[in-house]
Amino acid sequence: MGRIDKLRELEEEVKTTKYNKRTQHAVGILKAQISRLKSEIDLDVTKKNSSGTNQGYYVKKTGDASIILIGFPSVGKSTLMSRITGTYSEAAAFAFTTKTIIPGSMKHKGANIQILDVPGIIQGASSGKGRGREVLAAARTCDFAMIIVDALRINEYDAILKELYNVNIRLNKRRSDLQLIKTQSGGINVQTTVELTKIDEELIKSILREYRYINADLLIREDIDVDDLIDFIEGNRKYMKSILVVNKIDLVTPEERKRIEKKLKSDISISASKDYNVEELKDLIIERLDLMRIYTKEINKKPDLEEPIVIMRNSKVRDVCLSLHRDFVDRFKYARVWGKSVKFKGQIVGIDHVLSDEDIIEIHINR
């Protein structure tokens, strides 16, 4: 039996097995086998593609962050792209308008965000249908995903999540707080700092053995499940933030809109064609990216309020120095800060001072 056939057999077994306490251990092992087999198949595909027979999409990352627009064909991604970036991306009321990646730039609240409009994915994209693997691989290079769903086809949302999950993209999650170290002897030792309610020690050890761990120390600092453990062991998952946008909301009644928003727990509803809620979407993007603006000031001069430095929220003075020039860290003396992060204007702070949005900073260095 080939690996593809074996994978399908294992997936069907998991699908048809009723999950309960009695079958928990068996299902956990099956999931580990499926994940390991997928990794082997993906490795073969990667080697084949590297020979040049199947080139994927590539766009150089620019700006303060990069966002990929993901959705099924004709959900309005191209229209939305034009609205938020001013970049023309051919739009039409039929499927498969976009044939390649269209990059654009959204400038909002001092931030420069790269937006990528990619061909619409289809069901089975993670298996290679419709160049789906190349589209989803492009998503892995981005910092953020914007999932676009048509208000008249909301059932596509679950299909999108499944396709992303199948290419190891984990939305709005973080890597589990575990530590795994191979040892020379002593078998597998599991230590926990919390009570485990979703997986037991016996299953943990069985999954580790499935991955050829014979002697190892595993420290668990949070309540994980089988999937969390497998993701950690595989180590090739892409964790990224995302927002869910329901487009074409003008085509449904107010009552239907409420039902859709409640069912999907969407972040925002818009109409790209009518330019409804598009500015609010831009605000939401900046908020979810967790970016903040820091203005710089030269000694005895007015601050530059036109071109802020855009960095991650809760960044330190050190991060601003690094964004300007590495020498600023080595030669740092002190900084003066005006804004919410200090108690009084022009307060002297050290290099590890945590900054707030719209702070003004004046850096002093040793000459």
SERO-4910 file (N, C-alpha, C, O; in steps of 0.05 Angstrom, whole numbers):
BEGIN
 pado doro    nc1    nc2    nc3   cac1   cac2   cac3    cc1    cc2    cc3    oc1    oc2    oc3
  Met    A     17    -24      0      0      0      0     17     25      0     36     27     16
  Gly    A     12     44    -18     27     69    -19     20     87      4      0     83     18
  Arg    A     36    107      8     32    125     31      6    141     28     -7    146     49
  Ile    A     -1    149      4    -26    164      0    -50    147      8    -68    156     22
  Asp    A    -50    122     -1    -72    103      6    -72     98     36    -94     97     47
  Lys    A    -49     95     48    -48     90     76    -59    114     92    -73    111    111
  Leu    A    -52    138     82    -61    162     95    -92    164     94   -105    170    114
  Arg    A   -103    158     71   -132    159     68   -146    138     86   -167    143     97
  Glu    A   -133    115     88   -144     94    105   -145    103    135   -164     99    149
  Leu    A   -122    115    144   -121    124    172   -141    147    177   -154    147    198
  Glu    A   -143    165    158   -162    188    161   -191    178    162   -207    188    177
  Glu    A   -197    158    146   -224    146    147   -229    132    173   -252    133    184
  Glu    A   -209    119    184   -212    106    210   -218    126    232   -234    120    250
  Val    A   -204    148    232   -209    169    252   -237    180    249   -251    185    268
  Lys    A   -244    185    224   -271    196    218   -293    179    227   -314    189    236
  Thr    A   -290    153    225   -312    134    231   -311    124    260   -329    109    269
  Thr    A   -290    131    275   -287    122    303   -301    141    321   -295    165    321
  Lys    A   -320    131    337   -334    148    356   -315    155    379   -304    138    392
  Tyr    A   -311    182    383   -292    191    403   -304    190    431   -324    204    436
  Asn    A   -291    176    449   -299    175    477   -274    167    493   -253    163    482
  Lys    A   -278    164    519   -255    157    537   -243    130    529   -219    127    531
  Arg    A   -260    112    520   -250     85    514   -232     86    488   -213     71    486
  Thr    A   -240    103    469   -225    104    443   -204    126    442   -190    129    422
  Gln    A   -203    142    464   -185    166    464   -156    158    457   -143    172    441
  His    A   -146    137    469   -118    129    465   -113    121    435    -94    130    423
  Ala    A   -131    105    425   -129     95    397   -130    118    377   -114    119    358
  Val    A   -149    137    381   -151    159    363   -127    177    364   -117    187    344
  Gly    A   -116    181    388    -91    196    392    -68    185    376    -53    200    362
  Ile    A    -65    159    377    -43    145    362    -48    148    332    -29    154    317
  Leu    A    -73    145    323    -80    148    295    -73    177    285    -62    180    263
  Lys    A    -79    197    301    -73    224    293    -43    229    290    -34    242    272
  Ala    A    -28    217    308      1    219    307     12    206    281     29    216    268
  Gln    A      1    182    275      9    168    250      2    184    225     18    186    207
  Ile    A    -22    196    226    -31    213    203    -12    237    199     -4    243    177
  Ser    A     -6    250    221     11    274    220     39    267    210     50    282    194
  Arg    A     50    245    220     77    237    212     77    230    182     96    236    168
  Leu    A     56    216    173     55    207    145     51    232    127     63    233    105
  Lys    A     35    251    135     32    276    120     59    291    117     65    301     96
  Ser    A     74    291    138    100    305    137    119    291    117    133    305    103
  Glu    A    118    265    116    135    250     97    126    256     68    143    259     51
  Ile    A     99    257     64     89    262     37     96    291     29    103    296      6
  Asp    A     92    310     48     99    338     42    128    341     35    136    357     18
  Leu    A    145    326     49    174    328     43    180    319     15    197    330      1
  Asp    A    167    297      6    170    288    -21    161    308    -42    174    313    -62
  Val    A    138    322    -36    127    342    -54    147    366    -55    151    377    -77
  Thr    A    158    374    -32    177    396    -31    202    390    -48    211    407    -63
  Lys    A    212    365    -46    235    357    -62    229    358    -91    246    366   -108
  Lys    A    205    349    -98    197    349   -127    195    377   -137    204    383   -159
  Asn    A    183    395   -121    179    423   -130    205    437   -132    208    455   -149
  Ser    A    225    430   -115    250    444   -116    266    438   -141    286    452   -147
  Ser    A    258    418   -156    271    411   -181    264    431   -203    276    430   -225
  Gly    A    243    448   -197    236    468   -217    212    460   -234    204    474   -253
  Thr    A    201    436   -229    178    427   -245    152    440   -237    133    439   -252
  Asn    A    151    452   -213    126    463   -204    132    487   -186    134    485   -162
  Gln    A    134    510   -199    141    534   -184    117    546   -170     95    546   -181
  Gly    A    121    555   -145     99    567   -130    100    598   -133    114    608   -150
  Tyr    A     84    611   -116     83    640   -117    104    651    -98    109    640    -77
  Tyr    A    115    674   -105    134    687    -87    131    718    -90    132    728   -112
  Val    A    128    731    -68    128    761    -67    146    769    -44    143    760    -22
  Lys    A    164    788    -50    182    798    -29    166    813     -8    149    830    -15
  Lys    A    171    808     17    157    821     39    166    850     41    190    856     40
  Thr    A    147    868     44    154    897     48    136    908     70    117    895     79
  Gly    A    142    932     79    125    946     98    129    936    127    148    921    133
  Asp    A    110    944    144    111    937    172    100    910    179    106    898    200
  Ala    A     83    899    161     71    873    165     59    865    138     54    882    121
  Ser    A     54    839    135     42    829    110     17    813    116     16    797    135
  Ile    A     -4    818    100    -30    805    104    -38    791     78    -35    803     56
  Ile    A    -48    767     80    -58    753     57    -88    751     58   -100    745     79
  Leu    A   -101    756     35   -130    754     33   -137    726     23   -128    718      2
  Ile    A   -152    711     39   -159    683     33   -189    680     31   -203    689     49
  Gly    A   -198    667     10   -226    662      7   -231    645    -17   -213    641    -34
  Phe    A   -255    635    -20   -263    621    -44   -266    640    -68   -267    665    -63
  Pro    A   -266    631    -92   -269    649   -115   -294    666   -113   -315    657   -103
  Ser    A   -292    691   -123   -314    710   -126   -327    718   -100   -351    724    -98
  Val    A   -311    719    -78   -321    729    -53   -317    760    -50   -327    772    -31
  Gly    A   -303    772    -70   -299    800    -70   -271    809    -60   -268    832    -51
  Lys    A   -252    791    -60   -225    798    -50   -212    820    -67   -200    838    -57
  Ser    A   -215    818    -94   -203    838   -111   -215    865   -108   -201    885   -108
  Thr    A   -241    866   -104   -254    892    -99   -245    904    -73   -239    928    -71
  Leu    A   -243    887    -53   -234    897    -26   -205    906    -28   -198    926    -16
  Met    A   -189    891    -43   -161    899    -46   -159    927    -58   -143    944    -49
  Ser    A   -175    933    -78   -175    959    -90   -183    981    -71   -173   1003    -71
  Arg    A   -203    974    -54   -213    994    -35   -193   1001    -14   -190   1025     -7
  Ile    A   -179    981     -3   -161    987     20   -133    995     12   -118   1005     29
  Thr    A   -125    990    -13    -98    996    -21    -96   1016    -44    -76   1029    -48
  Gly    A   -118   1018    -60   -116   1034    -84   -102   1020   -107    -99   1031   -128
  Thr    A    -94    994   -101    -81    978   -122   -102    964   -139   -121    952   -128
  Tyr    A   -100    966   -165   -120    953   -182   -115    923   -183    -93    914   -190
  Ser    A   -136    909   -177   -135    880   -179   -160    872   -194   -182    876   -184
  Glu    A   -157    861   -218   -180    856   -235   -203    843   -220   -199    822   -207
  Ala    A   -226    855   -221   -250    844   -207   -272    840   -227   -277    855   -245
  Ala    A   -286    818   -223   -310    812   -239   -328    793   -224   -319    780   -205
  Ala    A   -353    791   -232   -372    775   -217   -372    746   -226   -393    734   -230
  Phe    A   -349    735   -229   -347    707   -235   -321    696   -223   -303    711   -215
  Ala    A   -319    669   -222   -297    657   -207   -270    659   -222   -269    663   -246
  Phe    A   -249    657   -206   -221    655   -216   -213    679   -232   -199    677   -252
  Thr    A   -220    703   -222   -211    728   -236   -181    731   -232   -167    737   -251
  Thr    A   -172    728   -207   -144    732   -200   -128    707   -208   -135    685   -200
  Lys    A   -107    711   -224    -92    688   -234    -65    685   -220    -52    664   -220
  Thr    A    -56    706   -207    -30    705   -193    -32    723   -168    -53    735   -163
  Ile    A    -11    726   -153    -11    743   -129     -9    773   -138      9    780   -153
  Ile    A    -28    789   -128    -27    818   -133    -20    832   -107    -35    831    -88
  Pro    A      4    844   -105     12    858    -80      2    887    -80      1    900   -101
  Gly    A     -5    896    -57    -13    924    -54     -4    934    -27      6    918    -10
  Ser    A     -7    960    -22      3    971      3    -20    988     16    -30   1007      3
  Met    A    -26    982     40    -46    997     55    -32   1016     75    -19   1006     93
  Lys    A    -34   1042     71    -22   1061     89    -45   1072    107    -63   1085     97
  His    A    -42   1067    133    -63   1075    151    -52   1079    179    -37   1062    190
  Lys    A    -58   1102    190    -49   1109    217    -19   1107    220     -9   1097    241
  Gly    A     -4   1115    200     25   1115    201     38   1088    193     62   1087    190
  Ala    A     22   1067    191     32   1041    184     31   1035    154     13   1045    140
  Asn    A     50   1020    145     51   1012    117     48    982    116     67    967    121
  Ile    A     24    972    109     18    944    110     16    932     82      1    942     65
  Gln    A     31    911     77     30    897     51      6    879     50      2    863     68
  Ile    A    -10    882     30    -34    865     26    -30    848      1    -22    858    -20
  Leu    A    -35    822      3    -31    804    -19    -58    791    -27    -71    777    -11
  Asp    A    -67    797    -51    -91    784    -62    -82    760    -78    -67    762    -98
  Val    A    -91    736    -70    -83    711    -83   -107    698    -97   -130    705    -90
  Pro    A   -102    680   -116   -124    666   -128   -142    653   -107   -132    643    -87
  Gly    A   -168    652   -112   -186    640    -93   -180    610    -90   -174    596   -110
  Ile    A   -182    600    -66   -177    572    -61   -204    557    -66   -225    569    -66
  Ile    A   -202    531    -69   -226    514    -72   -223    491    -53   -202    485    -42
  Gln    A   -245    477    -49   -245    453    -32   -225    433    -43   -226    426    -67
  Gly    A   -207    423    -26   -186    405    -35   -161    420    -42   -142    408    -53
  Ala    A   -160    446    -36   -136    462    -43   -111    451    -30    -89    451    -43
  Ser    A   -113    442     -5    -89    432      9    -79    406     -4    -56    399      2
  Ser    A    -95    393    -20    -86    369    -34    -75    375    -62    -67    357    -77
  Gly    A    -76    401    -70    -64    409    -95    -84    418   -116    -76    426   -138
  Lys    A   -110    418   -110   -130    426   -130   -128    456   -135   -126    472   -116
  Gly    A   -130    464   -161   -130    492   -168   -106    508   -159   -108    531   -151
  Arg    A    -83    495   -160    -58    508   -150    -61    516   -120    -48    534   -111
  Gly    A    -78    501   -106    -84    508    -78    -60    507    -60    -57    523    -42
  Arg    A    -42    487    -64    -19    485    -47     -1    509    -49     10    518    -29
  Glu    A      2    520    -73     19    544    -77      6    568    -63     20    584    -51
  Val    A    -20    571    -65    -34    593    -52    -31    591    -22    -24    611     -9
  Leu    A    -35    567    -11    -33    564     18     -5    566     28      0    574     50
  Ala    A     14    558     11     43    561     18     50    591     20     65    599     38
  Ala    A     38    607      3     43    636      4     32    647     30     43    666     41
  Ala    A     10    636     40     -2    645     65     18    642     88     19    658    107
  Arg    A     34    621     87     53    615    109     75    636    112     87    638    133
  Thr    A     79    651     90    101    671     91     91    698    103    107    716    108
  Cys    A     65    700    107     53    725    116     51    726    147     54    706    161
  Asp    A     46    750    157     44    754    186     15    751    195     10    747    219
  Phe    A     -4    753    177    -32    756    185    -50    746    162    -43    749    139
  Ala    A    -72    734    169    -91    724    149   -118    738    152   -128    741    174
  Met    A   -128    748    129   -155    759    129   -173    740    113   -171    737     89
  Ile    A   -191    726    127   -209    707    115   -234    722    105   -248    735    121
  Ile    A   -240    720     79   -262    733     67   -284    713     61   -279    693     47
  Val    A   -308    717     71   -331    699     66   -354    715     53   -360    737     62
  Asp    A   -366    704     33   -389    716     20   -414    712     39   -419    690     48
  Ala    A   -429    733     43   -452    732     61   -473    712     51   -489    702     67
  Leu    A   -472    706     25   -491    687     14   -481    658     13   -495    640      5
  Arg    A   -455    654     21   -443    627     20   -426    623     45   -402    617     44
  Ile    A   -438    626     69   -423    625     94   -413    597    100   -395    594    117
  Asn    A   -424    577     87   -415    550     93   -386    545     83   -373    526     91
  Glu    A   -375    564     67   -348    561     58   -327    566     80   -304    558     77
  Tyr    A   -335    579    101   -316    586    122   -303    561    135   -279    560    138
  Asp    A   -319    541    141   -308    517    153   -289    503    134   -269    491    142
  Ala    A   -296    504    108   -278    491     88   -252    505     87   -231    493     83
  Ile    A   -252    532     89   -227    547     89   -209    540    113   -185    535    110
  Leu    A   -222    539    136   -207    531    160   -194    504    157   -172    499    166
  Lys    A   -209    485    146   -199    458    142   -175    458    123   -155    445    129
  Glu    A   -176    473    101   -154    474     82   -129    486     95   -107    476     91
  Leu    A   -133    507    111   -110    520    124    -98    501    145    -74    499    148
  Tyr    A   -115    487    159   -106    468    180    -90    446    167    -69    437    178
  Asn    A    -98    437    143    -85    415    130    -57    422    120    -41    404    115
  Val    A    -51    448    117    -24    456    109    -10    468    133      9    484    131
  Asn    A    -19    460    157     -5    466    182     -5    495    190     13    505    204
  Ile    A    -26    510    182    -30    537    191    -49    537    214    -72    527    211
  Arg    A    -41    548    236    -58    549    260    -66    578    265    -49    595    272
  Leu    A    -91    584    263   -101    612    265   -107    618    294   -120    603    309
  Asn    A    -99    642    302   -105    653    329    -98    634    351   -111    632    372
  Lys    A    -76    620    347    -65    603    368    -35    609    371    -23    623    354
  Arg    A    -23    598    392      6    600    396     17    573    401      3    554    409
  Arg    A     43    570    397     56    545    403     53    538    432     57    555    449
  Ser    A     47    513    438     43    504    466     68    508    482     91    505    472
  Asp    A     65    513    508     87    518    526     98    491    537     91    483    559
  Leu    A    114    479    520    126    453    527    156    454    523    166    471    509
  Gln    A    170    435    536    198    432    532    205    403    530    199    387    548
  Leu    A    216    395    507    222    367    501    252    364    496    263    376    478
  Ile    A    265    347    512    294    342    509    299    312    507    291    297    524
  Lys    A    314    305    486    322    277    484    344    271    504    361    287    509
  Thr    A    343    247    516    363    239    535    376    212    527    366    199    508
  Gln    A    397    205    540    411    180    533    399    155    545    402    133    534
  Ser    A    385    158    567    373    135    580    350    144    598    344    168    601
  Gly    A    337    124    611    317    131    631    289    130    621    270    136    636
  Gly    A    285    124    595    258    123    584    246    151    581    260    171    580
  Ile    A    219    152    579    205    178    576    195    187    602    179    173    616
  Asn    A    203    211    611    194    223    636    177    248    630    185    266    615
  Val    A    153    248    641    134    270    636    130    285    662    122    274    683
  Gln    A    135    311    662    130    328    685    110    350    677    111    360    655
  Thr    A     92    357    695     72    377    689     71    398    712     75    391    735
  Thr    A     64    422    705     60    444    725     31    450    727     23    467    743
  Val    A     14    437    711    -15    441    712    -29    414    711    -17    394    703
  Glu    A    -55    414    717    -70    389    715    -78    385    686    -88    403    673
  Leu    A    -74    361    676    -81    354    648   -109    342    648   -114    322    661
  Thr    A   -127    355    632   -155    345    631   -162    334    604   -184    322    601
  Lys    A   -145    337    584   -152    329    557   -134    306    546   -140    295    525
  Ile    A   -114    299    561    -96    277    552    -82    266    577    -77    281    596
  Asp    A    -77    240    577    -64    228    600    -35    221    594    -26    221    571
  Glu    A    -20    214    615      9    209    611     15    185    594     34    185    578
  Glu    A     -2    165    595      2    141    579      1    147    549     17    138    533
  Leu    A    -20    164    542    -23    171    514      0    189    505     10    187    482
  Ile    A      9    207    522     32    224    516     56    208    509     70    213    489
  Lys    A     62    188    525     85    171    521     82    155    495    102    151    480
  Ser    A     58    145    489     53    130    465     58    147    440     70    137    420
  Ile    A     49    172    440     53    190    418     82    196    414     92    196    391
  Leu    A     97    200    436    125    206    433    140    181    421    158    185    405
  Arg    A    132    157    429    144    133    418    138    131    388    155    122    373
  Glu    A    114    140    380    107    139    352    126    157    336    131    152    312
  Tyr    A    136    178    349    156    196    336    185    188    342    203    204    339
  Arg    A    189    163    350    215    151    354    230    163    379    255    162    380
  Tyr    A    215    173    398    228    182    423    228    158    442    206    149    450
  Ile    A    251    149    449    254    127    468    261    137    496    250    128    516
  Asn    A    280    155    496    289    168    521    286    198    518    298    210    501
  Ala    A    270    210    536    265    239    533    252    250    559    239    235    574
  Asp    A    257    275    564    244    290    586    225    310    573    233    327    557
  Leu    A    199    309    582    179    328    572    168    343    595    157    332    614
  Leu    A    170    370    593    158    388    613    134    402    601    136    415    580
  Ile    A    111    399    613     86    411    603     77    433    622     73    428    646
  Arg    A     73    457    611     66    480    628     37    490    624     30    511    634
  Glu    A     21    475    608     -6    483    603    -23    458    597    -12    437    590
  Asp    A    -49    461    599    -68    439    594    -71    434    564    -87    448    551
  Ile    A    -56    415    553    -56    410    524    -74    387    517    -83    372    534
  Asp    A    -79    385    491    -93    361    481    -75    346    461    -52    354    458
  Val    A    -85    326    449    -70    310    430    -59    326    407    -35    324    400
  Asp    A    -76    343    395    -67    359    372    -45    379    380    -27    383    365
  Asp    A    -47    391    404    -27    409    413      0    395    415     21    406    407
  Leu    A      0    371    426     25    356    430     37    349    402     61    352    398
  Ile    A     21    339    384     30    332    358     42    356    343     63    355    331
  Asp    A     28    379    345     37    403    332     65    411    343     82    419    328
  Phe    A     68    409    369     93    416    382    116    398    372    138    407    365
  Ile    A    111    372    371    131    353    363    139    357    334    163    357    327
  Glu    A    119    361    317    125    365    288    142    390    284    160    390    268
  Gly    A    135    412    298    152    436    298    151    452    273    166    471    270
  Asn    A    133    445    254    131    460    228    105    475    224     98    482    202
  Arg    A     92    480    247     66    494    245     71    524    243     90    535    255
  Lys    A     54    538    228     54    567    226     31    578    242      8    574    236
  Tyr    A     39    593    263     19    605    280     15    634    272     34    649    271
  Met    A    -10    642    265    -14    669    256    -41    679    264    -61    664    267
  Lys    A    -43    705    268    -68    718    275    -85    721    250    -75    720    227
  Ser    A   -111    723    254   -129    726    231   -154    741    240   -161    743    263
  Ile    A   -168    752    220   -195    763    224   -213    752    203   -205    746    181
  Leu    A   -238    749    211   -259    738    193   -276    761    184   -289    775    200
  Val    A   -277    766    157   -292    788    145   -315    776    129   -310    760    111
  Val    A   -339    784    135   -362    776    118   -368    798     98   -374    821    106
  Asn    A   -365    792     73   -369    812     51   -396    809     39   -410    789     43
  Lys    A   -404    829     23   -430    830     10   -453    830     29   -474    819     23
  Ile    A   -449    843     52   -469    843     73   -494    859     64   -515    856     76
  Asp    A   -491    876     43   -513    891     33   -534    874     18   -556    883     12
  Leu    A   -526    849     13   -544    831     -2   -563    815     16   -579    799      6
  Val    A   -561    818     42   -578    803     61   -594    823     78   -586    846     80
  Thr    A   -615    813     90   -631    830    108   -617    835    134   -599    819    141
  Pro    A   -625    855    150   -613    860    176   -615    836    194   -597    830    210
  Glu    A   -638    822    193   -642    798    210   -622    776    202   -611    762    219
  Glu    A   -619    772    175   -600    751    166   -572    759    173   -556    741    179
  Arg    A   -565    785    172   -539    793    180   -533    786    209   -511    775    215
  Lys    A   -552    790    227   -548    783    255   -543    753    258   -527    745    274
  Arg    A   -559    738    243   -556    708    245   -529    699    235   -516    682    248
  Ile    A   -519    711    214   -493    704    203   -471    711    222   -453    695    228
  Glu    A   -472    736    233   -451    745    251   -450    728    277   -429    723    288
  Lys    A   -474    720    286   -475    703    310   -464    675    305   -449    664    321
  Lys    A   -471    664    282   -463    637    275   -433    635    270   -419    617    280
  Leu    A   -422    654    255   -393    653    248   -376    667    269   -351    662    269
  Lys    A   -388    682    287   -372    699    306   -352    715    290   -328    717    297
  Ser    A   -362    728    269   -344    744    251   -334    769    265   -347    778    285
  Asp    A   -312    779    255   -300    803    267   -313    829    256   -315    849    271
  Ile    A   -320    828    231   -332    852    219   -347    844    194   -340    825    180
  Ser    A   -369    859    188   -384    855    164   -381    880    146   -382    902    156
  Ile    A   -377    875    120   -372    897    102   -386    893     75   -397    872     70
  Ser    A   -386    914     59   -393    912     31   -371    927     16   -371    951     15
  Ala    A   -352    912      4   -330    924    -10   -340    940    -34   -330    962    -40
  Ser    A   -360    930    -48   -371    944    -72   -385    970    -65   -384    989    -81
  Lys    A   -397    971    -41   -410    996    -32   -393   1013    -14   -401   1034     -5
  Asp    A   -369   1003     -9   -350   1018      9   -361   1021     37   -356   1041     51
  Tyr    A   -376   1001     46   -388   1001     73   -370    987     93   -362    964     89
  Asn    A   -363   1001    114   -347    991    136   -318    986    128   -303    972    143
  Val    A   -309    996    106   -281    991     97   -261   1006    114   -240    995    121
  Glu    A   -267   1031    122   -249   1046    139   -248   1033    167   -226   1032    179
  Glu    A   -270   1022    176   -271   1008    202   -254    983    200   -241    975    220
  Leu    A   -253    970    177   -237    946    173   -207    954    175   -191    939    187
  Lys    A   -199    976    163   -172    985    165   -164    990    194   -142    981    203
  Asp    A   -181   1002    210   -175   1006    239   -172    980    253   -154    976    269
  Leu    A   -189    960    246   -188    934    259   -162    920    252   -150    907    270
  Ile    A   -153    922    228   -128    910    219   -104    920    236    -89    904    247
  Ile    A   -103    946    239    -81    958    255    -83    949    284    -63    943    297
  Glu    A   -107    948    295   -111    939    323   -103    910    327    -89    904    346
  Arg    A   -111    892    309   -105    864    312    -75    858    306    -64    838    317
  Leu    A    -63    873    289    -34    869    284    -17    877    309      6    870    310
  Asp    A    -30    891    328    -16    899    352      8    917    347     29    914    358
  Leu    A      3    936    329     24    955    322     21    981    337     -2    988    345
  Met    A     42    996    341     40   1022    352     60   1041    338     79   1032    326
  Arg    A     54   1067    340     70   1088    327     87   1102    347     77   1112    368
  Ile    A    113   1104    341    132   1119    358    144   1141    341    155   1136    320
  Tyr    A    142   1166    351    153   1189    337    181   1196    348    185   1195    373
  Thr    A    199   1202    331    226   1209    340    231   1239    341    217   1254    327
  Lys    A    250   1246    357    256   1275    360    286   1278    363    299   1264    379
  Glu    A    298   1296    348    326   1303    351    329   1323    374    310   1338    380
  Ile    A    352   1323    387    357   1341    410    354   1370    401    365   1379    380
  Asn    A    339   1385    417    334   1414    412    318   1420    387    319   1442    376
  Lys    A    304   1400    377    287   1403    353    259   1393    358    255   1378    377
  Lys    A    240   1400    341    213   1391    343    211   1362    334    227   1353    317
  Pro    A    192   1346    346    190   1318    337    179   1316    309    165   1333    299
  Asp    A    187   1294    295    177   1287    269    151   1273    272    150   1249    277
  Leu    A    129   1287    267    102   1275    270     91   1265    244     67   1258    242
  Glu    A    107   1265    223     98   1257    196    104   1228    190     88   1214    178
  Glu    A    128   1219    199    137   1192    193    144   1177    218    167   1176    227
  Pro    A    124   1164    231    129   1149    255    144   1123    250    143   1112    228
  Ile    A    157   1113    270    168   1086    269    146   1067    279    134   1071    300
  Val    A    139   1047    263    117   1029    270    129   1003    280    144    989    265
  Ile    A    124    996    305    135    972    317    113    958    333     90    968    336
  Met    A    119    934    342     99    918    357     92    931    384    110    943    397
  Arg    A     67    929    392     59    940    417     75    928    440     83    904    439
  Asn    A     80    944    461     96    936    484    126    933    478    141    921    493
  Ser    A    134    944    455    163    944    449    178    964    468    166    981    480
  Lys    A    204    960    469    220    976    487    237    997    471    238    997    447
  Val    A    250   1015    486    267   1034    474    289   1020    457    296   1030    436
  Arg    A    298    997    467    318    981    452    308    975    424    324    976    405
  Asp    A    282    968    421    272    961    394    272    985    375    277    982    352
  Val    A    267   1009    386    268   1033    370    297   1038    361    302   1045    338
  Cys    A    315   1035    379    344   1038    373    352   1019    350    366   1027    331
  Leu    A    344    994    352    351    974    332    339    981    305    351    977    284
  Ser    A    315    993    305    302   1000    280    316   1023    266    314   1027    242
  Leu    A    329   1040    282    344   1062    271    372   1054    262    379   1059    239
  His    A    387   1043    280    414   1033    273    425   1017    297    421   1025    320
  Arg    A    438    995    292    448    978    313    467    993    331    469    987    355
  Asp    A    482   1012    320    501   1028    336    487   1043    359    499   1049    380
  Phe    A    461   1049    355    447   1064    376    444   1047    402    442   1058    424
  Val    A    444   1021    399    443   1003    422    470   1003    436    471   1006    461
  Asp    A    491    999    421    518    997    433    526   1024    446    541   1024    465
  Arg    A    517   1046    434    526   1072    444    504   1086    461    507   1110    467
  Phe    A    483   1072    468    461   1084    482    469   1095    510    483   1082    525
  Lys    A    460   1119    515    465   1132    541    439   1134    557    438   1124    579
  Tyr    A    419   1147    546    392   1148    558    373   1159    536    382   1167    515
  Ala    A    347   1159    543    327   1170    525    308   1187    541    303   1183    564
  Arg    A    297   1207    527    276   1223    539    250   1216    524    250   1213    500
  Val    A    228   1213    539    203   1205    527    180   1223    536    178   1231    559
  Trp    A    164   1230    516    139   1245    521    116   1227    512    116   1216    490
  Gly    A     96   1223    530     74   1206    522     62   1190    545     68   1195    568
  Lys    A     45   1171    538     30   1155    558     47   1137    575     39   1129    597
  Ser    A     71   1130    565     87   1110    580    103   1122    603    116   1108    618
  Val    A    103   1149    605    119   1162    626    100   1179    644     78   1186    636
  Lys    A    111   1186    667     95   1201    687     96   1231    681     77   1246    688
  Phe    A    117   1241    669    119   1269    662    133   1273    636    148   1256    627
  Lys    A    129   1296    624    140   1301    597    171   1302    598    183   1314    616
  Gly    A    183   1289    578    212   1289    575    226   1273    596    249   1278    603
  Gln    A    212   1253    608    224   1236    629    247   1220    618    246   1210    595
  Ile    A    268   1219    633    292   1203    626    287   1174    632    278   1167    654
  Val    A    291   1156    612    287   1128    615    311   1112    605    328   1122    591
  Gly    A    311   1086    612    332   1068    603    325   1053    578    303   1057    567
  Ile    A    342   1037    569    338   1023    543    316   1001    544    306    993    524
  Asp    A    309    992    569    289    972    571    262    983    579    244    969    586
  His    A    259   1009    577    233   1022    582    213   1014    561    218   1014    537
  Val    A    188   1006    570    167    997    552    151   1022    542    142   1038    559
  Leu    A    149   1024    516    136   1048    504    106   1043    499     96   1021    499
  Ser    A     92   1066    495     63   1065    488     59   1078    461     76   1092    451
  Asp    A     35   1072    450     28   1083    424     30   1114    424     20   1127    442
  Glu    A     42   1125    403     45   1153    398     64   1167    418     63   1192    421
  Asp    A     81   1152    432    102   1164    448    121   1179    430    125   1172    406
  Ile    A    134   1200    440    155   1214    427    181   1208    441    183   1210    466
  Ile    A    202   1200    426    227   1192    439    250   1208    428    252   1213    404
  Glu    A    268   1216    446    293   1230    439    316   1213    450    319   1210    474
  Ile    A    332   1202    432    353   1184    441    380   1198    443    388   1213    426
  His    A    393   1194    466    419   1205    471    440   1183    471    436   1162    484
  Ile    A    461   1187    456    482   1166    453    509   1177    462    514   1202    462
  Asn    A    527   1159    468    555   1167    475    570   1173    449    569   1158    431
  Arg    A    583   1196    449    597   1204    425    625   1192    424    640   1197    406
***
